[in-house]
Amino acid sequence: MLQILVIEDDHEAANYLAKGLSELGHRADKADDGETGLQMALDRDYDILIVDRMLPKRDGLAVIEELRKSGNHTPVLILSALGQVDDRVTGLKAGGDDYLPKPYAFTELQARVEALARRPKSASQVETTYTVGDLTLDRMAHSCRRGDMEIPLQPREFRLLEYLMQHAGQVVTRTMLLENVWEYHFDPQTNVIDVHISRLRGKIDKGFDVPLLHTIRGAGYTIRDTAH
């Protein structure tokens, strides 16, 4: 699931976009002017921003330029009725990552959003430490702690926990784990995930009052702090 912000002053277009993205399983927030959209983008952690170029209060390019100046590198897809080459170049130079002229097909927008989501993060964006409750995983030191206790993890357990913590609070499916932790693009028809989840749960939850790793029956797994 992607967290997406749609900054679009055409309410019908914004509702259409948000509905389509939600049906794909994503969460879509909306802002109908540049000032509101800029503040939401600065205050919250989004995976993708979809920004209309012509906006009230602050135009789309000014929003993007301000985000980049603040150090925010969230991928931006610009939507605009201005579709000439010079317009697209201007949008990309302002800090946009992709440019989709209006009118557009939703399937093309979907493909472009998914392509932006697959892009590797720049070094400035890559997190090195993940924290859920009192559990901390340090990618650089390759270490894991819960409270004051050091937790030894095997390489696959570390990668599994890392992926779960990257998606903390979200439901992670078995398919997502197979593809991103084991690099399988097929179902090996084994209980490899169940075995590793069980081992990991025994290491990070056993002996602690608050369980962090949860099985969502029929859906997958999630890691979250249920104490708050």
N, C-alpha and C positions, 0 to 999 in steps of 0.2 A: 504494500500500500504506500502510495506517495502522498505527501502533504503538499498541496498545490494552492497557490494564491492566484486568483483571477482578478486583475485590475482592469475593469471595463465599465464605462459609464452607460452603455446601452443595456438596460436591465433585461430585456428579452434575450439578447445575445449572451449576457452573463449567466442567466438562469439556464439557458440551453447548454452552455459549456459545463457549468457546475453539475447539472443533472447527468450529462453524458459521462463525465469523469467519475462521478459517484457510482454510476452503474458499472464502471470498470473496477470498482473496489477501492478507489482513491478518495481521499478527503479533500474537498474543494471549498476554500473560503472565498469570499467576494469582497471587493472594495469598489466603490463607484466614482472615486476621484483620486487624483494623484497624491494628494497630501495624506489621505487616509491609507491608501495603499502603501506608500512609503513607510509610514509609521508601523503598519502591521508587519511589513517585511523586515523592519529593523528589530521589532519586538519579539517576533516568533521565528521558529526554526522551520523553514519550508525547504522542500526538495526541489521544487520548480516554481518559477513565477511566470505567469502568462500576462503580458502587459500590452494593452492597447496603446497605440502611439498618440492618439489625440484624446487627451483627458482634461477635464476641468481642474482648476486650482493649480495643478502642476502637470505638464505634459509628460508622456511616457518616457521620452528620452532623458528629460531632466530627472525623473525618478531613478532611472537606471544609473545615470552619472553620479547621483548622490549616494546610491547604494555602493557603487564601486569605490567612491572616495572614502566611505566609512569602513572599507575592508570587507564588505559583504560580497561573496562570490557565488551566490546562489545562481544556478543557470536560469537564463531569461529567454523566453520565446516571445518575440514582438509580433503583435497583430496589427495590421494597418491596411487601410484602403489605398495607401500610397505604395505602389508596387514596382515602380521603376528601379532600374539598377542603382541609380544615385541614391534613391531613398533607402534601399536595402543596405548599401555601403555605409550611409550615415548612421543607420540604426546599429549596425555591427560595430562601427567605430565608437559609438557611445557606450558600448559595453554589453550589447545584446549578444546572445550566443546563437540565435537562429531567428529567422524572419519569415513570417507567413503572410502573404498578401490576402486581403479580403476580396471577394468571398472565398471561402475555403471549404473543403469537405472535412467533416469531423474525423473520418478515418485517417486523413493525412495529418491532422493535428495530433491525433493519438500516436501515430508513428513517430512524429517529431518529439513529442514529450517523452516517449519511451527511449528514443535515441539519446536525448539529453540526460536522462536518468542513468544510462549506461556509461556515460563518459567518466573516465577516471578523475578523481578529485586532484586538484593541484596540491603541492606540498603544504601550502598555507591552510588548506581546508582539511587535511587528513588529521583526524584526532589520534592522539597517542595514548590517551587514558580514558577508560570508560568506567562509570560509577553507577551502581544501582543499589540504593540503600547503603549498607555498610560494606558492600562488595566492590572491590576495585580491581580492574585489570589494566596492566601497563604493557602496551605493545612493545615499546622500546626495550624495556628491561625483561620482557617476556616473563612477567611475574603476576601472581594473583594473590590478593589478600582479602580476608573477611574480618573486619575489625582489626584485632592485633595478630590474627593468625595467618601465617603464610600457608597457602594451599598449593601443593605440588600438582601440576597437570601434565599429562602426556600431550605430545604435539597435536593430536587430533582433538583431544578434549579442550585444549587451549583454543583451537580454531573454532570449535563448536560454540564455546562460551563467548568468544569474541563476536561471532556472527549474531548470537542471541542478544548480546548487549548492544550491538550496533542497532538492533531493532527493538530495544527495550520498550515494553508496553504494547507492542504489536504482536499479533499472532503470526508465528513463523510456521509455514506448512512443511510437511515431510519432503515435498518436491523441492522447495527452496533449499532445504538442508542438503538434500542429495546433490543438487546442482552446485551449490556454493561452498559446501564444506567438503564433500567427497568428490566433487567434479564428475558426478555421474549424470548423464543426460538420458537415463533410463532407470526403471525400477529394478534393482538387483534381486527383488523378491527375498530379501533376508531381513532379519531383525536388527541390523547393524545400528540403526538410529536408536531403537529402544534400549539396546545394550549401553550405548554411550550416554544417552540421557540419564539412565539409571545410575551409571558410574559418576557422572557429573553431579547429579542431585545428591548423591551420597557424600561428595566432597564439599560442596558449597552450602548445603542445607542441614546436613546431619549435625545435631548438637546445638543448633541455633533456634531461637524462639520463633523467628519469622521466616517462613519459607519464601524463596525468591523464584524458583523454577517451577512452573505450573504446566500441567498437561491440559489442553483444551480439547475435550472429547470430540472426536470427529473432525477436528480442524487442524490441530498441531500443538505448538508449544509457545509459551511466552515467559519472559523474565520480567518481573516487576516487584516493586516494594509494596507489599500489602499492608504495611504498618501505617501508611499515610494515605 
